[in-house]
Amino acid sequence: MKVIFSRKGFDSSYGGVASPVFPDGQMMSLPIPSASSPTTIRKLYSGTHELGKIVEDLTRGKLTRKEKIHLDPDLDSKALPREHGWHPAFGQTDGAQTHLEKKV
C-alpha cells in the first residue's frame, strides 16, 4: 500500500496557519480563501465547531467570518446544507495533480 501526503487547505500561501486538531481528536481542514467563491467561512461547521470563530482566532483576525472560501477538500457532509446525492470531493490540478499521478 502507498500513502501519499498532500497539503490541503491553509498553508503559508492560503491563510498561514495549520488546520486544528481538537482535544477530542477531531481534525478540521480549514478551507482556502477564494475571492470568487459564493461561500463564506461563517456558513461552515465541523461537528459543533463554527469555523468562522476558529479561523478568526487562529489568524488573529487576519481572516474573518466574512472571508470567501473554496472547500478543498470538501469531505464533511455536515459542513454546509447539502443536496441529495452529494459526495465528498478532493481536487488537485496542474503540477500537484501531475505529481500525484506519477506516484501511483
FENQUIHU-V805887 format. One record per residue. N is the residue number from 1. RES is the residue in one small letter. OMEGA is omega as a letter, one per 40 degrees, with the letter a starting at -180 (none if undefined). Layout:
# FENQUIHU-V805887
N/RES/OMEGA
N/RES/OMEGA
This chain:
# FENQUIHU-V805887
1/m/i
2/k/i
3/v/i
4/i/i
5/f/a
6/s/i
7/r/i
8/k/i
9/g/a
10/f/i
11/d/a
12/s/i
13/s/a
14/y/i
15/g/i
16/g/i
17/v/i
18/a/i
19/s/a
20/p/i
21/v/a
22/f/a
23/p/i
24/d/i
25/g/i
26/q/i
27/m/i
28/m/i
29/s/a
30/l/a
31/p/a
32/i/i
33/p/a
34/s/a
35/a/a
36/s/a
37/s/i
38/p/a
39/t/i
40/t/i
41/i/a
42/r/a
43/k/a
44/l/i
45/y/i
46/s/a
47/g/i
48/t/a
49/h/i
50/e/a
51/l/a
52/g/a
53/k/a
54/i/i
55/v/i
56/e/i
57/d/a
58/l/a
59/t/a
60/r/i
61/g/i
62/k/i
63/l/a
64/t/i
65/r/a
66/k/a
67/e/i
68/k/a
69/i/i
70/h/a
71/l/i
72/d/e
73/p/i
74/d/a
75/l/a
76/d/a
77/s/a
78/k/a
79/a/a
80/l/i
81/p/a
82/r/i
83/e/i
84/h/i
85/g/i
86/w/i
87/h/i
88/p/a
89/a/i
90/f/a
91/g/i
92/q/i
93/t/i
94/d/a
95/g/i
96/a/i
97/q/i
98/t/i
99/h/a
100/l/i
101/e/a
102/k/a
103/k/a
104/v/none
